Amino acid sequence: MNPKKKSLSIFKFGTDGWRARIADDFTFDNLRLVTEGFIAYLKEQGLDKKGIAVGYDNRFQSEDFARVAAEVCSGAGLKVFLTKSSVPSPVVSYSVKNMGLAAGIMITASHNPPDWNGFKIKESFGGSAFPETTKAVEALIPQNPGSLSEKNIEVFDPQPEYIKKIASLVDLELIKASKLKLMVDPMHGSGAGYFAALGLPIEEIRGWRDPLFGGVNPEPLPVNLEESISAVKETALKYSSELTGCIVLDGDADRVAAIDGSGRFINTHNVFCLLLRHLVVHRGMGGNVVKTFNMSQLIDKLCRLYERKLQVTPIGFKHVADLMLKQDILLGGEESGGMGIKGFIPERDGVLAGLNLFELMAYEKKTMGQILDEMMSEHGYFYYNRADIHTEKAKSLVEELKKSPPKEFAGKPVARIETLDGYKLIFEDESWILFRASGTEPLLRVYVEGRSDQDVKLILAAGDELVTCSST
């Protein structure tokens, strides 16, 4: 076996960056090599003279990894702007665009487990790197690192410029005057303090740095939010306020979910629908809509109601960002909670999305749950869940489904099949199940939308049974 190919095979960029376990593959030595590959790409493109931003999240040793990445860039002669503290990923993205830099590096593993870290590339337009960029970087990663230097590093604070821009995109005075009880759960991540920096009266849950993230993954899913849901319920009771709402951010604050004052979890599909309603009905903004292949049918119904063209892309925000760069897109989003809004950058931003949810509540003087129920009572109720199943046969299972399409699944006749990204069975009542193999690990992702909670459970159970039978 070629030793060079073996040593470089660990540097595989996934849907959004290179991620690995700390002290296993994510080491200082390996980080230096990845950074060198990125520098080689910038030089190849003639971008190395424009400077680069480097930021980091709250994970274990993220500040140390960021410093090493900055020193590698400095040693190669690049001007480096290193954030003075941990920041959300979209803050680095905005800084790159706002400062006219060549690119950015964000040290984060987003919502991955605490023992992981990662290396995200931000391109000059202020968004995540496209696949052709990361593929080129992979090909340029050397076996030996270059020199380190601090001489070209400037430590800077990107928060003021970011806050100034974000504040211009929402009506902060309306939110302040609404008497909403505002809560934010940054899940111990780098989004802590950003809503308060906007001058809003915020109660923050889990706002301090904890590299272990309280023992859960920093991903805004109900299984990770028991403490937060209880806190929101207690606050609503304490202040006798029905207008309580909590925004939940992931580890690097580029993704968002929410909790209603009743303790009801507002999933990412519902967040998208609420944002679409707000931007069209209250803000009167123009533009069309983009969703990824694994998002709710309710979005389709709302787009027809609002007379907005809807485009569906493969899974991954990079596909959404591409359309946001080329077309007039009002709102683009993905199932995992990344939402991009017109007027900013083609990037996911949990803080901006959360502010718009607060603004929606201020306009309507209703909770997120009440607004959502109004929409669903008119267009139909949709419920969602997913399962990540570890199996070496993930890809072969999807291929087998394509070869032998079922006419019925979970007791439901199959109305049609779609294969844009994975294998999706759509039933007569508009419920569906999607099977998609991970491109970077032995994992099958199973996504389900049903017309009731029980419906979702039954379809998901049938999907799990199919995988189990295929794996034996």
C-alpha positions as CSV (number, residue, x, y, z in Angstrom):
1,M,0.0,0.0,0.0
2,N,1.2,3.5,-0.8
3,P,2.1,5.0,2.6
4,K,1.4,8.5,1.4
5,K,-2.1,7.7,0.3
6,K,-2.7,5.9,3.6
7,S,-1.5,8.8,5.7
8,L,-3.6,11.3,3.7
9,S,-6.8,9.3,3.6
10,I,-7.9,10.6,7.0
11,F,-8.3,14.2,5.6
12,K,-11.7,13.7,4.0
13,F,-13.9,16.7,4.0
14,G,-17.6,15.9,4.6
15,T,-20.7,18.0,4.0
16,D,-19.2,20.9,5.9
17,G,-15.5,20.6,6.7
18,W,-13.0,18.1,8.0
19,R,-13.9,16.6,11.4
20,A,-12.3,14.0,13.5
21,R,-11.8,12.8,17.1
22,I,-9.4,15.0,19.2
23,A,-6.1,13.2,19.8
24,D,-7.0,10.5,17.4
25,D,-7.0,12.0,13.9
26,F,-7.6,15.6,15.0
27,T,-4.1,16.5,16.2
28,F,-2.0,19.6,16.0
29,D,0.3,17.8,13.4
30,N,-2.7,16.9,11.2
31,L,-4.2,20.3,11.6
32,R,-1.0,21.8,10.3
33,L,-1.1,19.6,7.2
34,V,-4.7,20.5,6.5
35,T,-4.0,24.2,6.9
36,E,-1.0,23.8,4.6
37,G,-3.2,22.2,1.9
38,F,-5.7,25.1,2.2
39,I,-2.8,27.7,1.9
40,A,-1.6,25.9,-1.2
41,Y,-5.1,26.2,-2.7
42,L,-5.3,29.9,-1.9
43,K,-1.9,30.4,-3.5
44,E,-2.9,28.4,-6.6
45,Q,-5.9,30.6,-6.9
46,G,-3.9,33.8,-6.4
47,L,-5.8,34.7,-3.2
48,D,-3.1,34.5,-0.7
49,K,-2.4,38.3,-0.6
50,K,-5.9,39.2,0.5
51,G,-5.6,37.9,4.1
52,I,-7.5,35.3,6.1
53,A,-9.7,35.2,9.2
54,V,-9.4,32.4,11.8
55,G,-12.0,31.8,14.5
56,Y,-12.9,29.0,16.9
57,D,-15.7,27.6,19.1
58,N,-15.9,26.5,22.8
59,R,-14.7,23.0,22.3
60,F,-11.7,21.5,24.1
61,Q,-8.5,23.3,23.0
62,S,-10.2,25.1,20.1
63,E,-8.4,28.3,20.9
64,D,-5.0,26.3,20.8
65,F,-5.9,24.7,17.5
66,A,-7.0,28.1,16.1
67,R,-3.7,29.6,17.1
68,V,-1.7,26.9,15.4
69,A,-3.7,27.3,12.2
70,A,-3.1,31.0,12.4
71,E,0.7,30.5,12.9
72,V,0.8,28.1,9.9
73,C,-0.9,30.8,7.7
74,S,1.4,33.5,9.1
75,G,4.5,31.3,8.4
76,A,3.4,31.0,4.8
77,G,3.3,34.8,4.5
78,L,-0.5,35.3,4.8
79,K,-2.0,38.2,6.8
80,V,-4.1,36.6,9.5
81,F,-6.9,38.0,11.6
82,L,-7.4,35.8,14.6
83,T,-10.5,36.3,16.7
84,K,-9.8,37.3,20.3
85,S,-12.4,34.8,21.7
86,S,-14.7,32.1,20.6
87,V,-17.3,33.1,18.0
88,P,-20.2,31.6,16.1
89,S,-19.3,30.2,12.7
90,P,-21.4,32.9,10.8
91,V,-19.4,35.6,12.5
92,V,-16.3,34.3,10.8
93,S,-18.2,34.1,7.5
94,Y,-19.5,37.6,7.8
95,S,-16.0,38.9,8.7
96,V,-14.5,37.4,5.6
97,K,-17.1,39.1,3.4
98,N,-17.2,42.4,5.3
99,M,-13.4,42.7,5.4
100,G,-12.8,41.6,1.8
101,L,-10.6,38.7,2.8
102,A,-9.6,35.7,0.7
103,A,-11.2,33.1,3.1
104,G,-11.7,32.0,6.7
105,I,-11.0,29.1,8.9
106,M,-13.3,28.1,11.7
107,I,-12.2,25.5,14.2
108,T,-15.4,23.7,15.2
109,A,-17.1,20.4,15.0
110,S,-20.5,22.1,15.1
111,H,-23.0,19.6,16.7
112,N,-20.7,16.6,16.9
113,P,-19.9,14.9,20.2
114,P,-17.5,16.7,22.7
115,D,-14.5,14.6,21.8
116,W,-14.6,15.8,18.2
117,N,-13.2,18.9,16.6
118,G,-13.1,20.2,13.0
119,F,-11.8,22.6,10.4
120,K,-14.4,24.5,8.3
121,I,-13.4,26.6,5.3
122,K,-15.3,29.9,4.6
123,E,-15.0,31.3,1.1
124,S,-14.7,34.9,0.1
125,F,-18.4,35.3,-0.5
126,G,-19.1,34.7,3.2
127,G,-20.2,31.1,3.2
128,S,-19.1,27.5,3.5
129,A,-16.7,26.0,1.0
130,F,-18.1,24.4,-2.1
131,P,-17.2,20.7,-2.8
132,E,-14.9,21.6,-5.6
133,T,-12.9,23.8,-3.2
134,T,-12.6,21.1,-0.5
135,K,-11.7,18.5,-3.1
136,A,-8.9,20.7,-4.4
137,V,-7.7,21.3,-0.8
138,E,-7.7,17.5,-0.1
139,A,-5.5,17.0,-3.2
140,L,-3.0,19.6,-2.0
141,I,-2.4,18.4,1.5
142,P,1.3,17.7,2.0
143,Q,3.1,15.1,4.0
144,N,5.3,17.6,5.8
145,P,4.2,20.9,7.4
146,G,5.8,24.3,6.8
147,S,7.1,26.8,9.3
148,L,5.2,28.5,12.1
149,S,5.2,32.3,12.7
150,E,3.3,34.9,14.7
151,K,4.6,38.0,12.8
152,N,1.6,38.3,10.5
153,I,-1.1,37.6,13.1
154,E,-3.5,40.4,14.2
155,V,-5.9,39.6,17.0
156,F,-9.3,41.3,16.4
157,D,-12.8,41.4,17.8
158,P,-15.4,40.7,15.0
159,Q,-18.5,41.0,17.3
160,P,-19.2,44.8,17.0
161,E,-19.4,44.7,13.2
162,Y,-21.4,41.6,13.1
163,I,-23.8,42.9,15.8
164,K,-24.2,46.2,13.9
165,K,-25.2,44.3,10.7
166,I,-27.6,41.9,12.4
167,A,-29.2,44.8,14.3
168,S,-30.0,46.4,10.9
169,L,-31.9,43.4,9.7
170,V,-34.6,43.2,12.5
171,D,-36.7,45.7,14.5
172,L,-35.0,45.4,17.9
173,E,-37.2,48.2,19.4
174,L,-40.4,46.3,18.5
175,I,-39.0,43.2,20.2
176,K,-38.0,45.1,23.3
177,A,-41.4,46.8,23.5
178,S,-43.4,43.6,23.1
179,K,-43.0,42.4,26.7
180,L,-41.9,39.0,25.5
181,K,-40.1,36.8,27.9
182,L,-37.0,36.0,25.8
183,M,-34.8,33.0,26.5
184,V,-31.8,31.6,24.7
185,D,-30.0,28.2,25.1
186,P,-26.6,28.3,23.3
187,M,-26.0,24.8,24.7
188,H,-22.6,25.9,26.2
189,G,-21.5,26.9,22.7
190,S,-20.0,30.0,21.1
191,G,-23.4,31.7,20.5
192,A,-23.5,32.6,24.2
193,G,-23.9,36.3,24.8
194,Y,-24.8,37.3,21.3
195,F,-28.5,38.1,21.9
196,A,-27.6,40.1,25.0
197,A,-25.0,42.0,22.9
198,L,-27.9,43.2,20.8
199,G,-29.4,44.9,23.9
200,L,-32.2,42.5,24.4
201,P,-33.4,41.5,27.8
202,I,-32.4,37.9,27.5
203,E,-32.4,35.0,30.0
204,E,-29.7,32.6,29.0
205,I,-29.7,28.9,29.8
206,R,-26.4,27.0,29.6
207,G,-24.5,30.1,28.6
208,W,-21.1,29.3,30.1
209,R,-18.3,27.4,28.4
210,D,-18.3,23.7,29.0
211,P,-16.2,21.6,26.6
212,L,-18.3,18.6,27.5
213,F,-21.5,20.4,26.7
214,G,-23.2,19.1,29.8
215,G,-22.8,15.5,28.8
216,V,-24.9,15.8,25.5
217,N,-24.1,16.6,21.9
218,P,-24.6,20.3,21.3
219,E,-27.3,19.6,18.7
220,P,-30.8,21.2,19.2
221,L,-32.8,18.0,19.4
222,P,-35.4,17.1,22.2
223,V,-33.1,14.3,23.6
224,N,-30.5,17.0,24.4
225,L,-32.9,19.6,25.7
226,E,-34.6,18.2,28.8
227,E,-33.0,20.7,31.1
228,S,-33.9,23.6,28.8
229,I,-37.5,22.5,28.3
230,S,-37.9,22.4,32.1
231,A,-36.3,25.8,32.5
232,V,-38.6,27.4,29.9
233,K,-41.7,25.9,31.6
234,E,-40.6,27.2,35.0
235,T,-40.0,30.7,33.6
236,A,-43.3,30.8,31.9
237,L,-45.1,29.9,35.1
238,K,-43.0,32.2,37.2
239,Y,-43.8,35.3,35.1
240,S,-47.3,34.1,34.2
241,S,-46.3,34.9,30.6
242,E,-47.8,33.0,27.7
243,L,-45.5,35.0,25.5
244,T,-42.3,33.0,26.5
245,G,-40.1,31.7,23.8
246,C,-36.6,30.1,23.8
247,I,-34.2,30.0,20.9
248,V,-31.8,27.0,20.9
249,L,-28.5,27.2,19.1
250,D,-26.1,24.4,18.2
251,G,-22.4,24.3,19.3
252,D,-21.2,27.0,16.8
253,A,-24.5,28.8,16.5
254,D,-25.2,28.3,12.8
255,R,-28.2,26.1,13.4
256,V,-31.4,26.8,15.3
257,A,-34.5,25.2,16.9
258,A,-36.8,26.6,19.5
259,I,-38.9,25.9,22.6
260,D,-42.4,27.3,23.1
261,G,-43.5,28.7,26.4
262,S,-45.5,25.6,27.1
263,G,-42.3,23.5,26.8
264,R,-43.2,22.4,23.3
265,F,-40.2,21.7,21.0
266,I,-40.4,23.6,17.8
267,N,-38.4,21.5,15.3
268,T,-36.3,22.8,12.4
269,H,-39.0,22.2,9.8
270,N,-41.4,24.3,11.9
271,V,-38.9,27.0,12.4
272,F,-38.5,27.3,8.6
273,C,-42.3,27.6,8.2
274,L,-42.5,30.2,10.9
275,L,-39.7,32.2,9.3
276,L,-41.3,32.0,5.9
277,R,-44.6,33.3,7.3
278,H,-42.8,36.2,9.0
279,L,-40.6,37.3,6.1
280,V,-43.6,37.2,3.6
281,V,-46.5,38.4,5.8
282,H,-44.9,40.9,8.2
283,R,-41.7,41.9,6.5
284,G,-43.2,41.9,3.0
285,M,-39.9,40.7,1.5
286,G,-39.6,39.4,-2.1
287,G,-37.7,36.3,-3.3
288,N,-38.2,32.6,-3.7
289,V,-37.5,29.7,-1.4
290,V,-35.1,26.8,-1.2
291,K,-35.3,23.7,0.9
292,T,-33.3,20.5,1.0
293,F,-34.7,17.1,0.0
294,N,-35.4,16.0,3.6
295,M,-37.7,18.9,4.6
296,S,-41.4,19.2,5.3
297,Q,-44.2,19.1,2.9
298,L,-45.8,22.0,4.8
299,I,-43.2,24.3,3.2
300,D,-44.5,23.3,-0.3
301,K,-48.0,24.3,0.8
302,L,-46.9,27.7,2.2
303,C,-45.0,28.5,-1.0
304,R,-48.1,27.8,-3.0
305,L,-50.1,30.1,-0.6
306,Y,-47.5,32.9,-0.8
307,E,-47.0,32.4,-4.6
308,R,-43.3,31.7,-4.2
309,K,-41.3,29.4,-6.4
310,L,-39.8,26.5,-4.3
311,Q,-36.6,24.8,-5.3
312,V,-35.6,21.5,-3.8
313,T,-31.9,20.6,-3.5
314,P,-29.8,17.6,-2.4
315,I,-29.0,17.6,1.3
316,G,-26.4,20.0,2.5
317,F,-26.5,23.8,2.9
318,K,-23.8,24.2,0.2
319,H,-26.5,23.5,-2.4
320,V,-28.8,26.1,-0.8
321,A,-25.9,28.6,-0.7
322,D,-25.2,28.1,-4.3
323,L,-28.7,29.2,-5.3
324,M,-28.6,32.1,-2.8
325,L,-25.5,33.4,-4.6
326,K,-27.1,33.1,-8.1
327,Q,-30.8,33.9,-7.5
328,D,-33.2,36.1,-5.5
329,I,-33.7,33.8,-2.6
330,L,-35.8,34.9,0.4
331,L,-35.2,31.9,2.6
332,G,-33.1,28.8,2.3
333,G,-32.8,26.0,4.8
334,E,-31.9,22.4,5.7
335,E,-33.3,19.8,8.0
336,S,-30.5,20.1,10.5
337,G,-31.5,23.7,11.3
338,G,-29.4,25.8,9.1
339,M,-31.3,28.8,7.8
340,G,-30.1,31.5,5.4
341,I,-32.1,34.8,5.1
342,K,-32.1,37.3,2.3
343,G,-30.1,40.5,3.0
344,F,-27.2,38.9,4.8
345,I,-24.7,36.4,3.5
346,P,-25.4,33.0,1.9
347,E,-24.8,31.3,5.2
348,R,-26.6,29.6,8.0
349,D,-27.0,31.9,11.0
350,G,-28.8,30.8,14.2
351,V,-28.7,34.2,15.8
352,L,-30.4,35.9,12.9
353,A,-33.0,33.2,12.5
354,G,-33.7,33.4,16.2
355,L,-34.2,37.1,16.2
356,N,-36.7,36.8,13.4
357,L,-38.7,34.3,15.4
358,F,-38.8,36.8,18.3
359,E,-39.8,39.5,15.9
360,L,-42.6,37.2,14.6
361,M,-43.9,36.8,18.2
362,A,-43.7,40.5,18.7
363,Y,-45.8,41.2,15.6
364,E,-48.5,38.7,16.3
365,K,-48.4,38.7,20.1
366,K,-48.7,35.0,20.1
367,T,-46.4,32.1,21.0
368,M,-44.6,30.2,18.3
369,G,-46.8,27.2,19.1
370,Q,-50.0,29.2,18.6
371,I,-48.8,30.5,15.3
372,L,-47.7,27.1,14.1
373,D,-51.0,25.5,15.1
374,E,-52.9,28.2,13.1
375,M,-50.8,27.4,10.0
376,M,-51.3,23.6,10.5
377,S,-55.0,23.9,11.1
378,E,-55.3,25.5,7.7
379,H,-52.8,23.4,5.7
380,G,-52.7,20.1,7.7
381,Y,-50.5,18.8,10.5
382,F,-47.1,17.4,9.8
383,Y,-44.8,15.6,12.3
384,Y,-41.2,14.6,11.9
385,N,-38.5,12.4,13.3
386,R,-35.3,10.7,12.1
387,A,-33.0,7.9,13.1
388,D,-29.3,7.4,12.4
389,I,-28.6,3.7,12.1
390,H,-25.0,2.4,12.1
391,T,-24.6,-0.3,9.4
392,E,-21.9,-1.3,7.0
393,K,-24.7,-2.0,4.4
394,A,-26.1,1.5,4.3
395,K,-25.2,2.1,0.6
396,S,-26.2,-1.4,-0.6
397,L,-29.5,-1.1,1.2
398,V,-30.4,2.1,-0.7
399,E,-29.3,0.4,-4.0
400,E,-31.5,-2.6,-3.3
401,L,-34.5,-0.4,-2.7
402,K,-33.9,1.3,-6.1
403,K,-33.7,-2.2,-7.8
404,S,-36.9,-3.5,-6.1
405,P,-39.2,-0.5,-5.3
406,P,-41.9,-1.5,-2.7
407,K,-45.5,-0.8,-3.7
408,E,-46.4,-0.6,0.0
409,F,-44.5,0.3,3.1
410,A,-45.6,0.4,6.8
411,G,-49.1,-0.5,5.6
412,K,-49.3,2.5,3.3
413,P,-49.5,2.4,-0.5
414,V,-46.6,4.2,-2.2
415,A,-47.8,7.1,-4.3
416,R,-44.5,8.0,-5.8
417,I,-40.7,7.6,-5.4
418,E,-38.1,10.4,-5.6
419,T,-34.3,9.8,-5.8
420,L,-32.8,13.3,-5.7
421,D,-30.6,12.4,-2.8
422,G,-31.2,8.9,-1.4
423,Y,-34.4,7.0,-1.8
424,K,-37.7,8.6,-0.8
425,L,-41.1,6.8,-0.6
426,I,-44.0,9.3,-0.6
427,F,-47.4,8.0,0.4
428,E,-50.9,9.0,-0.6
429,D,-51.5,11.2,2.5
430,E,-48.2,13.1,1.8
431,S,-46.3,11.4,4.6
432,W,-42.9,10.0,3.5
433,I,-39.7,8.1,4.5
434,L,-36.3,8.8,3.1
435,F,-33.3,6.5,3.3
436,R,-29.9,8.1,2.7
437,A,-26.4,6.6,3.2
438,S,-23.8,8.8,4.7
439,G,-20.9,9.6,2.4
440,T,-18.2,9.6,5.1
441,E,-19.2,6.9,7.6
442,P,-21.1,3.5,7.8
443,L,-24.4,5.2,8.6
444,L,-27.9,5.1,7.2
445,R,-30.0,8.2,7.9
446,V,-33.7,7.5,8.0
447,Y,-36.0,10.6,7.8
448,V,-39.8,10.4,8.3
449,E,-42.6,12.9,8.1
450,G,-46.1,11.7,9.0
451,R,-49.6,13.2,9.7
452,S,-49.5,12.3,13.4
453,D,-46.9,11.4,16.0
454,Q,-48.2,7.8,15.9
455,D,-47.9,7.8,12.1
456,V,-44.2,8.8,12.4
457,K,-43.5,6.1,15.0
458,L,-45.0,3.4,12.8
459,I,-43.2,4.5,9.6
460,L,-39.9,4.9,11.4
461,A,-40.3,1.5,13.1
462,A,-40.9,-0.1,9.7
463,G,-37.7,1.6,8.4
464,D,-35.7,0.3,11.3
465,E,-37.1,-3.2,10.7
466,L,-36.1,-3.1,7.1
467,V,-32.5,-2.1,8.0
468,T,-32.3,-4.8,10.7
469,C,-33.5,-7.5,8.3
470,S,-31.2,-6.4,5.5
471,S,-28.2,-6.4,7.9
472,T,-28.7,-10.0,9.1
